[in-house]
């Protein structure tokens, strides 16, 4: 779907730029520039997000947001730290997004990736530190965003504070679920790129795919299957995550179904 075709489809649906932004997770300013022709070569992931909204409008259901009396966009990290302990949420651009408890498959994949990263870093006597959720990341060093990547690596130890990671990690990994798919694939991808995250992995257990974005280079992801050893770009490919082992590790769960 070309941008001209998107414009035509947008008109057919009666969508405003604001509506497209809301459904896709693409910032309003970016949507406006694309449809105005200001941005001649939009990022691949941005175009995919817009394409999905316009081709399949019925499938783009907004993920649960939390409201505590303020308008979306007005919440801050101060509000974040006053949430009830049992309430898991992320704050992105002043909007709260509810987070369901992770599934066993989700946790098993996350901890395997974390363990592989930890083993490599220790074997090299490296100074980078891998983390696994839940851990707060004040992504933009501001009061409007606090996220919890499923797995992350921080190489600048000055960013590691008592309460949270203050600033962009070098590597962020998100494992998709039905409740986080749209947010992880589009909204958080855009936010991670803007904040300075160097590398972003999106792991899709359902499709057995891993999309690897080099956020310092081209917008096109490298796509791997669960039959691959995937190189970690921030370590120049010297560290690999063996998804064949991870697939074997979680296989028993799917065999029960």
Buried (B, 14 or more C-beta within 10 A) or exposed (E): BEBEEBBEBBEEEEBEBEBBBBBBBBBEEBBBBBBEEEBEEBBEBBBBBBBBBBEEBEEBEEBEEBEEEEEEEEBBBEBBEEBEEEEBBBBBBBBBBBBEEBBEBBBBBBBBBBBBBBEBBEEEEBEBBBBBBEBBBBBBEEBBBBBBBBBBBBBBEEBBEEEBBBBBBBBBBBBBBEBBBBBBBBBBBBBBBBBBBBBBBBBBBEEEBBBBBBBEEEBEBBEBEBEBEBBBBBBEEEBBBEBEEBBEBBEEEEEEE
